[in-house]
Amino acid sequence: MIVAGDQQLLKQINRMALVRQLSGEPGLSRAALAETVGLTKSTVSLLVRELLDEGWLTETDIRATGALGRRATPLQLDGERLALLGADLGIGMARIVATNLLGEVLAEQELPYLDVTDTSGCIGLLAQGLVELSTGGALQGRTVLGVGVGLHGVVDDATGVLHYAPHLGWRNVDVASQLRAHFEDTPLAELPLFIQNEANVAALAELEFSGQIGTDPLIYLSIGYGVGAGIIVNGRLLTGLYGFAGEVGHTILQQGGPPCSCGRRGCADALIGLQALLDEVYGKLPQSTPEQLEQLFTEAEAGDAHAARAVAAAGRNLGVLLNNLWVAFDPMCIVVGGAALRLGERFIGPGRDVLHDCASATGLPAPTIRTPHFGHNAIAIGGAAMARHYLMRPFTEQGPARRGGAHKLGELPPALAAGMLAWT
């Protein structure tokens, strides 16, 4: 027996199935949607009417098809009436953006921290910026649907707790609870809140907003002070049993290699990350500074011999990691992002060469290696993409960090699991 709550969930699943179809294939008519998604024409007409009224969809001029009867009206996502908020709770500052449903940036802002050791102050600054953005002129007349936040460290996405951010020095910070406390009595109070590791978030930006079809599986490899990855398989973010999948910075690339912050040796972090490069070029210091990082970029670009050797060695180790990711996930595309992109081809070139040498040995084509579509805003825009991703997939597991309840496909009642698109 299907109870009323089940029917409401099934209706929302069907609604978002239409939205997802149009996000990947804009311009379909109601009849084409019904055929593609597998719903009756009457159901699609009813759901489309609701989605048009709410601002999810818009329709363009009637298109002549040459067939008898009513001419087709193309449908597409509406970029004018709804908005999404995204944030990057970064190392030295936070970045926030507002986008429309298509990922087009409506407003953006940088929020430098006053004291990076003051976790409550940094999170409060982020919350205040998001609230002000949501009520600012750039979003006037729009409805905000949700908020997504990317964190630089090990995140439990089910609870919104940042367990460890080594380059911030933060441990066991309940980011979700603090944000919700700041959102009380504001327009963001009841909105869905989504929190993830920054590499996962940036991967979702590439999935949802890049406009590219056929790049799944996709891996976003984020290389900053440390190394992490976001992995997309079958249109879903692969987070693992406890949400820690993609921590590739602690895969061992060199047995007995340099020590890593995790206590082991030869990890990707210790061979590829910018902190490892700084240690190699300038010697180990208690804490590196942004000025040192800029100096590294400058010296590498100028061809300084010591910096060039260190960058090239890190690039070759990058190639080993790229090969390992390739054989583990067989992706169509690996996007290399993060602050290390400032090193350019001096860094990525050796990595690409190692990967292609590995591919030549197997006789198989290597995956495409490219840079992100969204530059320095990749994580903040990814936060907005994450909100869209989960809102458009109401059957995907959503933990307590996300308002709206949790649903796994395997946990749905049998009648729902067997006929998810049968609502009429």
Secondary structure, DSSP 8 states (H G I E B T S, - for coil): ---HHHHHHHHHHHHHHHHHHHHHSTT--HHHHHHHHT--HHHHHHHHHHHHHHTSEEE-S-B--SSSSS-B--EEE-SSSEEEEEEEE-SSEEEEEEE-TT--EEEEEEEE-S-TT-HHHHHHHHHHHHHHHHHSGGGTT-EEEEEEEEESSEEETTTTEEEEETTTTEEEEEHHHHHHHHHTTSTTTTS-EEEEEHHHHHHHHHHHHS---S--SEEEEEESSSEEEEEEETTEE---SSS-TT-GGGSBSSTT-SB-TTS-BSBHHHHHSHHHHHHHHH---SS--HHHHHHHHHHHHHT-HHHHHHHHHHHHHHHHHHHHHHHHH--SEEEEESGGGGGTHHHHHHHHHHHHHHHHHHTS---EEE--SSGGGHHHHHHHHHHHHHHT-TTS---TTSTT----GGGS-HHHHH-TT---
